[in-house]
Amino acid sequence: MENDADCYMEVSAGGGDALRTKKLALILGDQR
């Protein structure tokens, strides 16, 4: 789970809004 957080941080730092949203959606989907 920590890995996902790191990936999210990296994507956020990259400035990829689309990728960030997609990644966040995947993370939330996995948690459900």
Phi, psi and omega in degrees: 000322179299325180300316180300318180299317180297316181298318180298317180297316181298315180296318180299317180295328181290340179084019179270090182301314182299312181295321181299313181298317181297314181297316181299318180298319180295317181297314181296321180297320180292324182293328183296000000 
